[in-house]
């Protein structure tokens, strides 16, 4: 991932005649060791657009695989690895599992920004 990030940064900086990093902070990877971690990471990724305020409805975010998980459409992703934990009626249960966390995620994001504002004042 680091090589991809560095290569893209060099390309972008050359193309737009600029210098410096494009992405904030270092790339971080965490090993997923349990099935429970796997499904929670999947949910975290899918709710990010709504928690971050990019969209009001998860189904409106075009750069996500979320629709592939909740609707029976031609899939680019291998959704079975996640959906198998929600059988029977996998898609409906995954949607419920994912969207149940949206309000909590929004609240955490709001608190995080309040803490950042407090730190900047001191």
C-alpha positions as a printed NumPy array, in Angstrom:
array([[  0.   ,   0.   ,   0.   ],
       [  2.851,   2.346,   0.763],
       [  4.331,   1.884,  -2.709],
       [  0.954,   2.579,  -4.327],
       [  0.511,   5.703,  -2.216],
       [  4.026,   6.967,  -2.987],
       [  3.673,   6.274,  -6.707],
       [  0.342,   8.067,  -6.923],
       [  1.689,  11.018,  -4.931],
       [  4.634,  11.37 ,  -7.328],
       [  2.301,  11.152, -10.339],
       [ -0.162,  13.688,  -8.91 ],
       [  2.551,  16.141,  -7.826],
       [  4.224,  15.978, -11.24 ],
       [  0.948,  16.379, -13.12 ],
       [ -0.192,  19.371, -11.049],
       [  3.253,  20.907, -10.498],
       [  3.122,  20.654,  -6.722],
       [  5.194,  19.208,  -3.875],
       [  4.439,  17.488,  -0.582],
       [  2.263,  14.687,   0.684],
       [ -1.264,  14.097,  -0.587],
       [ -2.52 ,  11.899,   2.203],
       [ -2.466,  12.817,   5.86 ],
       [ -0.667,  10.404,   8.138],
       [  0.898,   7.048,   7.499],
       [ -0.966,   4.083,   6.087],
       [ -2.086,   1.818,   8.883],
       [ -3.038,  -1.834,   8.679],
       [ -4.645,  -3.967,  11.335],
       [ -4.857,  -7.73 ,  11.049],
       [ -8.404,  -9.008,  11.212],
       [ -8.233, -12.122,  13.337],
       [-11.851, -13.049,  14.045],
       [-15.101, -13.307,  12.117],
       [-16.608, -10.742,  14.456],
       [-13.869,  -8.24 ,  13.59 ],
       [-14.456,  -8.919,   9.889],
       [-18.15 ,  -8.094,   9.927],
       [-17.631,  -5.007,  12.104],
       [-14.907,  -3.682,   9.796],
       [-17.216,  -4.226,   6.847],
       [-19.931,  -2.244,   8.6  ],
       [-17.478,   0.505,   9.58 ],
       [-16.367,   0.888,   5.965],
       [-19.914,   0.956,   4.643],
       [-21.226,   3.563,   7.104],
       [-18.282,   5.944,   6.684],
       [-19.933,   8.022,   3.897],
       [-22.992,   8.784,   6.014],
       [-21.11 ,   9.244,   9.302],
       [-18.736,  11.677,   7.571],
       [-21.663,  13.685,   6.196],
       [-20.99 ,  12.907,   2.533],
       [-24.526,  11.56 ,   1.982],
       [-27.775,  11.341,   3.906],
       [-28.56 ,   7.824,   2.647],
       [-25.977,   5.034,   2.332],
       [-27.551,   3.872,  -0.913],
       [-26.771,   7.259,  -2.508],
       [-22.984,   6.91 ,  -2.224],
       [-21.806,   5.702,  -5.663],
       [-18.235,   4.715,  -4.698],
       [-19.189,   2.041,  -2.202],
       [-19.832,  -1.669,  -2.505],
       [-22.753,  -1.308,  -0.081],
       [-25.395,  -1.804,  -2.785],
       [-23.713,  -5.058,  -3.776],
       [-24.231,  -6.29 ,  -0.221],
       [-27.861,  -5.263,   0.232],
       [-29.304,  -5.819,  -3.254],
       [-29.109,  -8.721,  -5.64 ],
       [-27.11 ,  -7.016,  -8.387],
       [-24.154,  -8.002, -10.522],
       [-21.366,  -7.92 ,  -8.031],
       [-17.769,  -6.869,  -8.498],
       [-17.064,  -7.797,  -4.883],
       [-17.08 , -11.189,  -3.262],
       [-19.89 , -10.503,  -0.81 ],
       [-20.438, -14.096,   0.297],
       [-17.616, -13.986,   2.861],
       [-19.539, -11.373,   4.864],
       [-23.143, -12.259,   4.014],
       [-22.78 , -15.887,   5.124],
       [-22.891, -14.664,   8.738],
       [-26.385, -13.245,   8.209],
       [-28.202, -16.268,   6.738],
       [-31.048, -16.723,   6.101],
       [-32.199, -13.521,   4.385],
       [-28.594, -12.299,   4.28 ],
       [-29.032,  -9.007,   2.461],
       [-31.871,  -7.702,   4.634],
       [-30.1  ,  -8.726,   7.839],
       [-26.793,  -7.178,   6.719],
       [-28.594,  -3.934,   5.874],
       [-30.229,  -3.911,   9.322],
       [-26.892,  -4.731,  11.019],
       [-25.107,  -1.964,   9.148],
       [-27.68 ,   0.793,   9.411],
       [-28.27 ,   0.13 ,  13.117],
       [-24.825,   1.628,  13.773],
       [-25.277,   4.884,  11.801],
       [-26.571,   7.066,  14.659],
       [-23.863,   5.804,  17.005],
       [-21.203,   6.496,  14.362],
       [-22.512,  10.023,  13.807],
       [-22.436,  10.69 ,  17.544],
       [-18.825,   9.457,  17.811],
       [-17.855,  11.704,  14.903],
       [-19.545,  14.693,  16.559],
       [-17.732,  14.012,  19.836],
       [-14.414,  13.6  ,  18.026],
       [-14.78 ,  17.008,  16.414],
       [-15.699,  18.616,  19.733],
       [-12.547,  17.186,  21.278],
       [-10.464,  18.518,  18.387],
       [-11.998,  21.974,  18.85 ],
       [-11.228,  21.899,  22.599],
       [ -7.609,  20.87 ,  21.954],
       [ -7.16 ,  23.731,  19.488],
       [ -8.392,  26.268,  22.057],
       [ -5.727,  25.269,  24.611]])
